[in-house]
């Protein structure tokens, strides 16, 4: 991916930094289109979608994610497809459209499991748990978040935040 755009995005402190990141990703997209790199196009579209999501411009984020999804499917990049499905689910979650969010997360989850993307599986389980919590379905939230916790322990990443979430779900 466009290294300069990625660095700007990661260090973004302001709206203007994020606008610069979008411009750089769009430049990368143009290069990939010219080179006829379908994978590069899908990555750039997904990256632009991520910036729009972080800006809270959810319709623009969906527009870019939905452009990248069929490319991943066409080129048979199952991991890219799963990540994009998860990203679309996150946008719907942020919009409060929980049934749509779950629909996309539930499409992403079997892909992560199929390809052995344990970290991706964990993130998706955590996202599903979060949606259930936002709906007030705390027993479901606990069930999915406990699965996420088990994966975090398995892959050796910090678990305190997830343990705190589960405790809060029990309290709720």
C-alpha positions in Angstrom: 0.0 0.0 0.0 1.0 3.6 -0.3 3.5 4.0 2.6 3.2 7.7 2.7 -0.6 7.6 3.0 -0.4 4.9 5.7 2.0 7.0 7.7 -0.2 10.1 7.4 -3.2 8.1 8.4 -1.5 6.5 11.4 -0.2 9.9 12.7 -3.4 11.8 11.9 -4.1 14.4 14.5 -6.7 16.5 12.6 -9.3 16.5 9.9 -6.8 18.0 7.5 -4.4 15.1 8.1 -7.1 12.6 7.3 -8.1 14.6 4.2 -4.4 14.3 3.1 -4.5 10.6 3.8 -7.5 10.2 1.6 -5.8 12.1 -1.2 -2.7 9.9 -1.0 -4.9 6.7 -1.0 -6.8 8.1 -4.0 -3.4 8.6 -5.8 -2.5 5.0 -5.0 -5.9 3.9 -6.3 -5.3 5.7 -9.6 -1.9 4.0 -9.9 -3.4 0.5 -9.2 -6.2 1.2 -11.7 -3.6 2.2 -14.3 -1.5 -0.9 -13.6 -4.7 -3.1 -13.6 -3.9 -4.4 -10.1 -7.2 -5.7 -8.8 -5.7 -6.5 -5.4 -4.1 -3.0 -5.1 -7.4 -1.4 -6.0 -9.2 -3.4 -3.4 -6.7 -2.5 -0.7 -6.8 1.2 -1.6 -10.6 1.2 -1.7 -10.7 -0.4 1.8 -8.1 2.1 3.1 -10.2 5.0 1.8 -13.2 3.5 3.4 -11.4 3.2 6.8 -10.5 6.9 6.7 -14.1 7.9 6.0 -15.3 5.6 8.8 -12.9 7.3 11.2 -14.2 10.7 10.0 -17.7 9.5 10.8 -18.7 9.8 7.2 -20.4 6.4 7.2 -22.1 6.5 3.8 -18.8 7.3 2.1 -17.1 4.5 4.0 -19.8 2.1 2.9 -19.4 3.3 -0.7 -15.7 2.4 -0.7 -16.0 -0.8 1.2 -18.8 -2.0 -1.1 -16.6 -1.2 -4.1 -13.8 -3.3 -2.7 -15.9 -6.3 -1.7 -16.7 -7.7 -5.2 -13.0 -7.2 -6.2 -11.9 -9.4 -3.3 -14.5 -12.0 -4.3 -13.5 -11.8 -8.0 -9.8 -12.4 -7.3 -10.5 -15.1 -4.7 -8.8 -13.2 -1.8 -10.9 -14.7 1.0 -9.0 -12.8 3.8 -9.6 -9.5 2.1 -13.3 -10.4 1.7 -13.6 -11.3 5.4 -11.9 -8.1 6.5 -14.1 -6.0 4.3 -17.2 -7.7 5.5 -16.1 -7.0 9.1 -15.5 -3.4 8.2 -18.9 -3.0 6.7 -20.4 -4.6 9.8 -18.5 -1.9 11.9 -20.1 0.9 9.9 -23.6 -0.5 10.4 -22.8 -0.9 14.1 -21.8 2.8 14.3 -25.0 3.7 12.4 -27.0 1.8 15.0 -28.2 -0.7 12.4 -27.5 -3.7 14.5 -29.2 -6.4 12.5 -27.2 -5.3 9.4 -24.0 -5.2 11.5 -24.7 -8.8 12.7 -25.4 -9.9 9.1 -22.0 -8.8 8.0 -20.1 -10.0 11.0 -21.8 -13.4 10.6 -20.6 -13.5 7.0 -17.1 -12.6 8.1 -16.7 -15.1 11.0 -16.8 -18.3 9.0 -14.2 -16.9 6.6 -11.8 -16.2 9.4 -12.3 -19.7 10.8 -11.9 -21.3 7.4 -8.6 -19.6 6.6 -7.3 -19.9 10.2 -7.2 -16.1 10.8 -7.5 -16.5 14.6 -7.0 -12.8 15.3 -9.6 -11.9 12.7 -12.0 -14.5 14.2 -11.4 -12.9 17.7 -12.1 -9.4 16.5 -15.3 -10.5 14.8 -16.5 -12.3 17.9 -15.7 -9.2 20.0 -17.6 -7.1 17.5 -20.6 -9.4 17.6 -20.5 -9.3 21.4 -20.5 -5.5 21.3 -23.5 -5.4 19.1 -25.4 -7.6 21.4 -24.4 -5.4 24.3 -25.7 -2.3 22.5 -29.0 -4.1 22.0 -29.2 -5.0 25.7 -28.8 -8.7 25.0 -26.1 -9.2 27.7 -26.1 -13.0 27.9 -25.3 -13.1 24.2 -22.8 -10.3 24.6 -21.0 -12.3 27.3 -21.0 -15.5 25.3 -19.3 -14.0 22.3 -17.0 -11.8 24.3 -15.8 -14.8 26.3 -15.0 -16.5 23.0 -13.0 -13.4 22.1 -11.2 -13.5 25.4 -10.2 -17.2 24.9 -8.7 -16.3 21.5 -6.8 -13.3 23.0 -5.4 -15.6 25.7 -4.5 -18.2 23.0 -2.6 -15.7 20.8 -1.0 -14.0 23.8 -2.4 -10.5 23.6 -3.5 -8.3 26.5 -6.9 -9.3 28.0 -7.6 -6.8 30.7 -9.9 -4.7 28.6 -11.9 -7.7 27.5 -12.2 -9.0 31.0 -13.4 -5.6 32.1 -16.0 -5.7 29.3 -17.3 -9.1 30.4 -17.5 -7.9 34.0 -19.5 -4.8 32.9 -21.8 -7.0 30.8 -22.5 -9.1 33.9 -23.3 -5.9 35.8 -25.6 -4.7 33.1 
